[in-house]
Amino acid sequence: MNERVAIVGGTGAIGLALATRLAAAGCEVVIGSRDAAKAAEAAAGIGNPAVSGVSNSEAAAAAEVVFLCVPFSSQAGTIKQIAESLAEGTILVDTTVPLATNVGGKPTRTLGVPDGSAGQQAQALVPKGVTVVSGLHTVSAVLLANVEHDLDEDTLLCSNDRDAIARVAKIVELVPGLRAVDAGRLEIAKIAEQMTALMISMNIRHKAHTGVRITGL
Amino acid sequence: MNERVAIVGGTGAIGLALATRLAAAGCEVVIGSRDAAKAAEAAAGIGNPAVSGVSNSEAAAAAEVVFLCVPFSSQAGTIKQIAESLAEGTILVDTTVPLATNVGGKPTRTLGVPDGSAGQQAQALVPKGVTVVSGLHTVSAVLLANVEHDLDEDTLLCSNDRDAIARVAKIVELVPGLRAVDAGRLEIAKIAEQMTALMISMNIRHKAHTGVRITGL
């Protein structure tokens, strides 16, 4: 059994796919949702006894590494909701992307975020002692959900705490074919987040599910 | 012999490396510089008779595909200088990146460009009938210059004219190991350009020369 991880917003496409993959890899996974019953139902649907479903706040309190898998439009509200449940030392993995779709715009465009990036906004909102790692932006939920196939891509992790990046890297690399790359400080998340819009542009042009690999490492 | 290409700003690191690679692949390459004598000297230094050196304006008039390889801080001035020499139907490949270094800032940060991106700024500055393709942002000049080694990366090409992308793709793919990916319309160049700052961040963290590959295509 690997460590226990929590997924706030775990009933969405990316959260559910991540829960499935991490449970398959031997993690105990606690899925959170605004509605605990919905989370329990989603957890049961995965069909792996290592996955349980609770409220977002309960999930946030249940693990040292908590993945935040809500849409960007719900990011600030959700962080405020779970803030009291995040123990000092918790790592919050912000996967949100400020796509223009959050305000009804095009998926190939991103919003300007006053803090610089969604990741930096998350860091500004969490309680002192909680470290934000930004990641998983460019990983397709469709491919992540397809457990029959290994991924063939990297995910860029950004944080001001390199030890936190290393810890999150170990977890996400439990997904077959997914490599984590330490991309730099949290301000670099601005670029990693925008790459989601780039991938969507390429997906439209090429009718594909693209991923990114960093060469030369 | 492949087609003739021109490289405005061809005496800089990326321009010179590109000239060397394309000449080795069988192109006739016309290098431009503000100082024609300097361009001729640089061309001679490559040691391939397929490379010649002239003024930037002469280079701009010499080929249907013209690579613009000056620093972003010189982009607008150079385009104004060569504008009259760009024939209708010319494709200008803008490789400039609005790194903060252009104004003395960090290489891991980019400037906001009023037109959206350096590529869009170029399109706004060229004469009517000239098409801008934005590309080569994330290709390391060091690796490109090392003709003993194939590259292992993609370059993202953005333009509002897909035929122009296809034409530029054929040229840049003459560089062994370099694949061109149609990344979308010119506004996507904003993201492709920022990825240069991301690569620099990773290069610093990992003491490497990173490149990018798009998977799933």
Interface residues (C-beta under 8 A of the other chain):
Chain A: T108 R109 S140 L143 D152 E153 L156 V181 D182 A183 G184 R185 E187 I188 K190 I191 A192 Q194 M195 A197 L198 S201 M202 I204 R205 H206 A208 H209 T210 G211 V212 R213 I214 T215 G216 L217
Chain B: T108 R109 S140 L143 D152 E153 L156 V181 D182 A183 G184 R185 E187 I188 K190 I191 A192 Q194 M195 A197 L198 S201 M202 I204 R205 H206 A208 H209 T210 G211 V212 R213 I214 T215 G216 L217
